[in-house]
Amino acid sequence: MLWCRGKKDFTTLNRDEKTYLQTISHNANIAIENMNLIEDLLKELRTLRSDQTQQYPAWLSRLLFSIAENQRKQLSIDLHDTVLQEQLYLYRRMDDLISKRQDLPKTLSSELNMFKESILDSIHLIRETCNELRPAFIEELGLVHALEDLIEQYQLRSNFTVYFSHEGFQADLDQERILAIFRIVQELLSNAMKHSDAKIVKLSLRNDRQGVTLIYSDDGRGMDYSFQRDLFSHIGLSGIEQRVHGLNGSLTINTSPGSGFKSTITFPCTVSKEATV
């Protein structure tokens, strides 16, 4: 109910004034309905949080990961536009100083070169961090090329060899699914580097009429899979599980001590209307 006092000149409301009041009433009604929806949503979230055995609904998983990806993207932009540019500026100044000052003592010149190389290492580290937060040109490169670049990065800093098979993969995926698959592979490779002691990692990406299938396997130490929920939390697989669930997919894991680790992930190319945010 909207209550308003009469006009000071005691005249009746004209058409524009009535329209204005109707607009206020309509917007107020929408705001109240949205507040009620938010309150109901918060109640549902509290219930899900208190019930550890219940899995998040697909729409909530997608929403949370969407928010997280937006935050990662913004952090990547901030690092690139501030910290990275400052490091590049310092590197150029240091390089100019060393190249133009021929009268520098050798010991001082050597130390300055060491500092310059340290700044260059920091530049590479910041760029690598920005790329991990938000893969560069993933929209332009497409999924396969983005995964190839990711695999190349991991092979430079790990002791295993990755064999990537993607022959015939032609799925037309939107950016949400491309980024989800990229993050899943990123997490699997990270787990392999931290926990598996594997020498060979195999990745297979294919699609058919039913959807997309991603198969990961390694020859690492494997693990005891009898305590599934504790295992997921311990090695970070819960994020993969939630991403797959958010896309209405399925995740199967086969592993045992000394027998390596294998995971098969499938999901449709499109999600149902119930899962749409």
PLY file of the C-alpha trace (Angstrom):
ply
format ascii 1.0
element vertex 277
property float x
property float y
property float z
element edge 276
property int vertex1
property int vertex2
end_header
0.00 0.00 0.00
1.30 3.46 -0.96
0.07 6.49 0.97
0.68 10.10 -0.06
-0.60 13.44 1.16
-2.70 15.73 -0.99
-1.23 18.49 -3.10
-0.55 21.83 -1.41
-2.83 23.69 -3.83
-5.61 21.10 -3.24
-5.89 20.34 -6.95
-6.44 16.84 -8.27
-3.63 14.76 -9.66
-2.95 15.17 -13.35
-2.11 12.31 -15.71
1.68 12.61 -15.37
1.47 12.68 -11.59
-0.73 9.59 -11.53
1.67 7.81 -13.87
4.59 8.80 -11.62
2.87 7.35 -8.53
1.98 4.18 -10.41
5.62 3.80 -11.44
6.77 4.24 -7.84
4.26 1.64 -6.69
5.32 -0.82 -9.38
9.05 -0.44 -8.62
8.44 -0.72 -4.88
6.46 -3.91 -5.45
9.30 -5.40 -7.53
11.84 -4.46 -4.85
9.79 -6.13 -2.11
9.31 -9.29 -4.18
13.06 -9.45 -4.86
13.82 -8.99 -1.16
11.51 -11.89 -0.35
13.19 -14.04 -2.99
16.63 -13.17 -1.61
15.48 -14.00 1.91
14.19 -17.38 0.76
17.44 -17.99 -1.11
19.51 -17.19 1.98
17.42 -19.64 4.00
18.07 -22.33 1.38
21.79 -21.58 1.39
21.93 -21.85 5.19
20.16 -25.20 4.98
22.61 -26.47 2.36
25.56 -25.23 4.38
24.39 -27.00 7.53
23.69 -30.26 5.67
27.11 -31.55 4.60
25.61 -34.65 2.96
23.49 -32.65 0.51
25.03 -31.46 -2.74
24.58 -27.92 -4.01
21.95 -27.60 -6.75
23.36 -27.23 -10.25
22.27 -23.62 -10.63
24.03 -22.65 -7.39
27.27 -24.35 -8.41
27.23 -22.49 -11.73
26.47 -19.19 -10.00
29.30 -19.58 -7.48
31.83 -20.51 -10.15
30.65 -17.63 -12.33
31.24 -15.20 -9.47
34.64 -16.75 -8.78
35.67 -16.49 -12.45
34.63 -12.84 -12.58
36.74 -12.16 -9.50
39.69 -13.97 -11.03
39.31 -11.98 -14.22
39.23 -8.68 -12.34
42.25 -9.64 -10.23
44.14 -10.60 -13.38
43.33 -7.24 -14.95
44.40 -5.38 -11.80
47.71 -7.25 -11.61
48.40 -6.67 -15.29
47.55 -2.96 -15.23
49.33 -2.05 -11.97
51.95 -4.41 -10.56
53.13 -5.76 -13.92
53.43 -2.33 -15.52
55.41 -1.05 -12.53
57.81 -3.99 -12.80
58.25 -3.40 -16.53
59.00 0.25 -15.87
61.64 -0.64 -13.27
63.18 -3.19 -15.61
63.51 -0.65 -18.43
65.00 1.94 -16.10
67.50 -0.59 -14.78
68.41 -1.66 -18.31
68.92 1.95 -19.39
71.07 2.64 -16.36
73.35 -0.33 -17.02
73.67 0.31 -20.77
74.27 4.08 -20.56
76.59 4.23 -17.55
79.90 2.93 -18.86
81.76 4.26 -15.81
80.10 1.86 -13.36
82.47 -0.38 -11.40
82.34 -4.00 -12.48
81.13 -5.21 -9.10
78.27 -2.68 -9.08
77.40 -3.46 -12.70
77.30 -7.17 -11.87
74.98 -6.57 -8.90
72.69 -4.37 -11.00
72.48 -7.10 -13.63
71.48 -9.55 -10.93
68.76 -7.17 -9.77
67.61 -6.75 -13.37
67.32 -10.51 -13.79
65.36 -10.73 -10.54
62.93 -8.12 -11.82
62.60 -10.07 -15.07
61.83 -13.24 -13.09
59.12 -11.32 -11.20
57.66 -10.12 -14.52
57.44 -13.70 -15.80
55.88 -14.85 -12.52
53.24 -12.09 -12.60
52.41 -12.87 -16.22
52.10 -16.56 -15.38
49.84 -15.72 -12.44
47.65 -13.51 -14.63
47.40 -16.29 -17.19
46.37 -18.81 -14.53
43.78 -16.42 -13.14
42.37 -15.73 -16.59
43.80 -17.67 -19.56
44.89 -15.21 -22.21
42.89 -15.25 -25.44
40.94 -18.36 -24.44
37.90 -17.01 -26.28
39.94 -16.44 -29.45
42.12 -19.56 -29.30
39.39 -22.03 -28.47
39.46 -24.93 -26.03
41.99 -27.23 -27.73
44.68 -24.57 -28.21
44.11 -23.23 -24.70
44.61 -26.73 -23.28
47.74 -27.24 -25.38
49.21 -24.03 -23.96
48.23 -25.10 -20.43
49.84 -28.52 -20.88
53.03 -26.91 -22.19
53.23 -24.73 -19.07
52.83 -27.70 -16.73
55.39 -29.79 -18.61
57.98 -27.05 -18.11
57.65 -27.22 -14.31
56.80 -30.89 -13.68
58.45 -34.29 -14.07
55.74 -36.01 -16.08
55.01 -36.16 -19.80
51.50 -35.35 -21.00
49.95 -37.04 -24.02
46.93 -35.08 -25.23
44.48 -36.66 -27.67
41.75 -34.53 -29.24
41.31 -35.93 -32.74
37.85 -35.30 -34.09
36.83 -32.96 -31.29
34.46 -30.43 -32.87
31.99 -29.58 -30.12
30.55 -26.08 -30.37
30.78 -25.06 -26.70
29.95 -21.73 -25.12
32.51 -19.88 -23.01
31.13 -21.22 -19.73
31.79 -24.82 -20.75
35.13 -24.02 -22.37
36.30 -22.36 -19.17
34.88 -25.18 -17.02
36.81 -27.86 -18.97
39.94 -25.71 -18.86
39.69 -25.35 -15.06
39.04 -29.08 -14.62
42.16 -30.00 -16.62
44.12 -27.35 -14.74
43.10 -28.85 -11.39
43.85 -32.41 -12.54
47.34 -31.46 -13.72
47.96 -29.53 -10.52
46.97 -32.57 -8.45
49.24 -34.76 -10.57
52.18 -32.44 -9.99
51.57 -32.19 -6.22
50.44 -35.68 -5.26
50.86 -38.37 -7.90
54.61 -38.77 -8.63
53.44 -39.78 -12.11
55.74 -40.11 -15.10
53.05 -40.26 -17.78
49.74 -38.38 -17.91
47.18 -39.01 -20.64
44.34 -36.67 -21.56
41.61 -37.43 -24.06
38.94 -35.00 -25.21
36.16 -36.10 -27.54
32.52 -35.44 -28.30
29.54 -37.20 -29.82
25.80 -36.59 -30.05
25.35 -37.18 -26.34
27.91 -34.59 -25.23
31.57 -34.14 -24.29
33.85 -36.67 -22.62
37.13 -35.86 -20.89
39.32 -38.78 -19.78
42.34 -38.29 -17.55
44.76 -41.02 -16.43
48.23 -41.20 -14.91
50.64 -43.89 -13.75
51.21 -42.33 -10.35
50.95 -43.70 -6.85
47.14 -43.76 -6.80
45.24 -43.61 -3.50
42.78 -45.31 -1.23
39.32 -44.40 -2.52
37.36 -45.88 0.37
36.95 -42.49 2.07
35.62 -40.64 -0.95
34.35 -37.45 0.68
37.48 -36.89 2.80
39.59 -37.64 -0.28
37.80 -35.05 -2.39
38.40 -32.36 0.22
42.02 -33.38 0.75
43.27 -33.21 -2.83
40.93 -30.53 -4.17
38.63 -32.72 -6.26
35.53 -31.16 -4.70
35.88 -28.18 -7.04
35.94 -30.51 -10.05
32.92 -32.37 -8.74
30.96 -29.14 -8.27
31.89 -27.88 -11.74
30.77 -31.13 -13.34
27.58 -31.13 -11.28
26.86 -27.54 -12.31
26.92 -28.63 -15.96
24.63 -31.62 -15.29
27.54 -33.96 -15.94
28.92 -37.09 -14.34
32.28 -37.87 -12.74
33.75 -41.34 -12.22
37.08 -42.09 -10.57
39.08 -45.32 -10.61
42.14 -45.46 -8.36
43.87 -47.57 -5.76
47.28 -47.46 -4.07
50.01 -48.15 -6.60
47.61 -48.34 -9.57
47.51 -44.76 -10.78
44.54 -42.47 -11.10
41.84 -42.34 -13.78
38.90 -39.98 -14.08
36.15 -39.89 -16.71
34.03 -36.77 -16.98
31.01 -36.45 -19.26
28.44 -33.73 -19.64
25.98 -32.56 -22.29
26.90 -29.70 -24.60
23.88 -27.79 -23.32
22.27 -27.65 -19.90
18.61 -28.05 -19.08
16.36 -25.11 -18.34
16.24 -26.10 -14.66
20.00 -25.55 -14.40
20.01 -22.19 -16.15
20.86 -19.27 -13.91
0 1
1 2
2 3
3 4
4 5
5 6
6 7
7 8
8 9
9 10
10 11
11 12
12 13
13 14
14 15
15 16
16 17
17 18
18 19
19 20
20 21
21 22
22 23
23 24
24 25
25 26
26 27
27 28
28 29
29 30
30 31
31 32
32 33
33 34
34 35
35 36
36 37
37 38
38 39
39 40
40 41
41 42
42 43
43 44
44 45
45 46
46 47
47 48
48 49
49 50
50 51
51 52
52 53
53 54
54 55
55 56
56 57
57 58
58 59
59 60
60 61
61 62
62 63
63 64
64 65
65 66
66 67
67 68
68 69
69 70
70 71
71 72
72 73
73 74
74 75
75 76
76 77
77 78
78 79
79 80
80 81
81 82
82 83
83 84
84 85
85 86
86 87
87 88
88 89
89 90
90 91
91 92
92 93
93 94
94 95
95 96
96 97
97 98
98 99
99 100
100 101
101 102
102 103
103 104
104 105
105 106
106 107
107 108
108 109
109 110
110 111
111 112
112 113
113 114
114 115
115 116
116 117
117 118
118 119
119 120
120 121
121 122
122 123
123 124
124 125
125 126
126 127
127 128
128 129
129 130
130 131
131 132
132 133
133 134
134 135
135 136
136 137
137 138
138 139
139 140
140 141
141 142
142 143
143 144
144 145
145 146
146 147
147 148
148 149
149 150
150 151
151 152
152 153
153 154
154 155
155 156
156 157
157 158
158 159
159 160
160 161
161 162
162 163
163 164
164 165
165 166
166 167
167 168
168 169
169 170
170 171
171 172
172 173
173 174
174 175
175 176
176 177
177 178
178 179
179 180
180 181
181 182
182 183
183 184
184 185
185 186
186 187
187 188
188 189
189 190
190 191
191 192
192 193
193 194
194 195
195 196
196 197
197 198
198 199
199 200
200 201
201 202
202 203
203 204
204 205
205 206
206 207
207 208
208 209
209 210
210 211
211 212
212 213
213 214
214 215
215 216
216 217
217 218
218 219
219 220
220 221
221 222
222 223
223 224
224 225
225 226
226 227
227 228
228 229
229 230
230 231
231 232
232 233
233 234
234 235
235 236
236 237
237 238
238 239
239 240
240 241
241 242
242 243
243 244
244 245
245 246
246 247
247 248
248 249
249 250
250 251
251 252
252 253
253 254
254 255
255 256
256 257
257 258
258 259
259 260
260 261
261 262
262 263
263 264
264 265
265 266
266 267
267 268
268 269
269 270
270 271
271 272
272 273
273 274
274 275
275 276
